[in-house]
């Protein structure tokens, strides 16, 4: 009779907290991880394979193997993780029997749920960029290797005023979409901006006669789409920007190419405006100075053997706040930012280090969750072992 009186919420909790949901979730995660590992070796690479299999927007996945779509549809990895987390909370925390002996299992489930929640926080809240410094130089910004933006700024002589930015999320509507066009409005500027012909990976060619069919020629150059590489940071994107003067309706066209390290300019009403396509810039709240850097690579390869850097954190006035040695497995953590040593180069007497700069509110959650789970399971094992030994001794005495 009690079962018939259960409300809808209780029934949902019973289903989501069931053992069968846990098994199905773990099997699906195993399959998704295996297929995504196989697929990332293809032209999609790691970056876009992870987006395909484990992004928030991926409700379902059609796996690709050897360039061909498999005739199966799987749920997206992000949402499988959501279901598995609910299973841990409902089945392993709320519904489990309570008592002193069950405390280790209770804490192990809580720690695993926190591990999954930490992964979700990392997905939604973490940011990652790249900083390159030669020895003796300091920097207070990093740039993304995968997320591109279009910057527009007025140039007055040698000075560049505060830029207006079309960020990567705003560019998603045209990124890699053949024929797609998107207009962007900045009321402070005397013109509107229309972006089109955005190639994920492109090659730029000088005009020799007429441009090939389908190509857009601007200022004596045209861009052609190339096959995206397996590593997103190695792609060189391009797009066409049409600048439309708001009063006269006059249009100007510029070709932006990620591989060009300078602004492309347009003059409107006697003012010069620069346009540039590059990785999104992320300003850090302090400066980092590279005092010294040392590195070795395995002979005959470009693989790292030892990278380490001596750095000093500077405040806004350039005063030293902290000195630190960054190694490959020993990052600098300071004011919610983490600096990882990711590259080292020595060329023509110039030594420079590359750092991956990350902010992640749940950076240490996986470590603490694994520690807590390991301790809880060890205590559970000791309790069970002690109970088994005690019962065996009592049984032997009885016999």
Secondary structure by P-SEA (a helix, b strand, c coil): cccccccaaaaaaaaaacaaaaaaaaaaaaaaaaaaaaaaaccccaaaaaaaccccccccccccccccccccccccaaaaaaaaaaaaaaaccccccccccaaaaaaaaaaaaaaaaaaaaaacccccbbbbbcccccccbbbbccbbbbbbbbbccccccbbbbbcccccccccccccbbbbbbcccccbbbbbcccccccccccccccccccccccccbbbbbcccccccccbbbbbbbbbbcccccbbbbbbbbccccbbbbbbcccbbbbbbbccbbbbccccccccccccccccccccccbbbbbbbbbcccccccbbbbbcccbbbbcccbbbbbccccccccbbbbbbbcccccccaaaaaaaaaaaaaaaaaaaaaaaaaaaaaaaaaaac
